[in-house]
Amino acid sequence: MLAISPPSPTDTRSVLADWLELQTLLDARGVSTRASLLQVMDILEDDAAEPDPVDAETGEVLDEAILEGERQQFVDVTFEELNYRQQTLGESYPFEVDVARYRLARRDDEPATHPGQVVYLFCLLSSAIREHKLQPQGVLTQAERDIADAFQVCACLAAGGYLNGDVSSFGFPRATGTNFLTALRQTFARFGIGNVRANDDVPDGLPTALKDGGIDVIAWRDHPDGMPAKLYLIGQCASGRQWRDKSVLEYIGQLQSWFTLQPAKHSMPAMFIPFPFHHDIEERAGSYLDAVRHRFWYEETRFGMIFDRLRIAHFANTCMAFAAPDLVRVEGADRFDQVAAWVQSTRQTVGLAHA
């Protein structure tokens, strides 16, 4: 069994919530409580080895009431975050939160049968692996190698569920094995308009061995008449924490170079990330949800529509509930079992699978 790296009192509420979710998966009973968090606080305080804890600014010794208040805040913000996730996702959340009793429990039903829960657990575990929260790291080498491919499936499902439309799984390597121009032609033949350059019509100086041009997901929603001027999404997947170093906007501009007739002038840029968007937002005076709202608003100007763990789990579940004729229009839906298998295998590897 692998160990879960302990949290720090300075971690954000989202990071603390992730830790408690992983701890709940690890627990033989599938339950974590307030005591689980306070035990971590006790260990951290012992490691600090300060006989008389002092205020960092004033240097004054902190009394027990202040210390206990800080410990309770540590617990409160964690359960506020867990409750927020449960309220947002409903049945797609693989845990049950009891805020009054400070209790988090695995759902009794088997998450492998619920698409939203499977996708949520994939995002939770893949985030932990990317952030090196599970130790030792070497045991999870294969699981980490498979994250990007499985995450693209999750992103395609989320795009399909949100748009209620067609999705092309465009990221490399593609399941079809097609090269860039062939995949582009196939995608826009489905789209209904847009002429992709012939192989002998590529201007000198353009890349000759492009994989996906920085684009992982292309999705759209048709009108009943099937004509152009429709909702059109171009997205990128970023399964690591450095997602803010990327933006699909520059790649959307470059994509136009590969057409002799553009499919559309306007498209919706999108970013898909496997952790909660507010993972790094710290506590401040005022409403925490207002801070999250303003951060979404701020980042939209650079990244477009942002699909984080909660949005991906919700809309992936919506997509998997489509009737067969609609589901077949979402590339990647036929590979959902790949995501479920990754979750099951990874849980077994890290000792998070229970009978």
Buried (B, 14 or more C-beta within 10 A) or exposed (E): EBEBBBBEBEBBBBBBBBBBBBBBBBBEEBBBBBEBBBEBBEEBBEEEEEEEBEEEEEEEEBEEEEEEEEBBEBBBBBBBBBBBBBEBBEEBBBBBBBEEEBBBBBBEEEBBEBBBBBBBBBBBBBBBBBBEBBEEEEEBEEBBEBBBBBBBBBBBBBBBBBBBBBBBBBBBEBBEEBBBBBBBBBBBEBBBBBEBBEEEEBEEEEEEEBBBBBBBBBBBBBEEEEEBEBBBBBBBBBBBBEBEEBBBBEBBEBBEEBBEEEBBEEBBBBBBBBBBBBBBBEEEEEEBEEBBEEBBEEBEEEBBBBBBBBBBBBBBBBBBEBEEEBBEBBBBBEBBEBBBBBBBBBBEBBBBBEE
